[in-house]
Amino acid sequence: MRFILTLSALGLLLTACTTTSDASIRRHVVGVWSSDSQPGKVGELKSDGTVVVRINGAEPTRGKWLVSNGYLIEGPAEDWSQVNPSLIETNKVLSISGDKAVLLSIDGHTQVTLLRQ
């Protein structure tokens, strides 16, 4: 019985940490970011869940973003169930601080560093 209670308590603790982690990522990711791998591309993640992307100053592209289970997910403004899945970008947030975020692509091999502007 003690083992089951310990596992239950551990499960609740891990769930709480995951929720806190997503909330922390959401707070820290809001702002204007550029990527070390895509010069000229700047993305602004707004607190209302919208994203504005500019490439070399061209007309901005708009979409939406969210954080789920430690992943930053971005895509077009349309209903994601109605768009081509290749238009939705999913990256694991490895670390995020005041001016730097390190992401791992969904393929598990490509690491991207974002710098706050």
C-alpha positions, 0 to 999 in steps of 0.5 A, a space after each residue: 500500500 505504501 508503494 502505491 501511495 508513493 507512486 501516486 504522490 510521485 505522479 502528482 509531483 511530476 504532473 505539477 512539474 510539467 504544468 509549471 514547466 509549460 507555464 514557465 516556457 509560455 512566460 519566457 518565450 513571449 518576445 522577438 526572436 531570431 535564429 542562428 540557423 536562419 539569418 534574416 528571419 525574425 519571429 515575434 511570439 505574442 502573449 495572446 498566442 499569435 506569432 508574426 514572422 518576418 524574413 528579410 523585412 518582407 511582408 509578415 506571415 501570421 500564425 499561432 503558437 502554443 506550448 504543450 508538454 515542453 514543446 513549442 508548436 507554431 503553425 498557420 492561423 487557420 484551424 490546424 486540423 484542416 491544414 497540411 501537417 508539414 505547415 506545423 512546426 514542433 520543437 522541444 524546448 531544451 532550455 530558455 533564459 532571458 535572452 536565449 532559447 535552445 530547441 530540438 526539432 521533432 526529428 530529435 537531431 537538429 538543435 536550434 538556438 534562438 536569441 532574443 532581439 
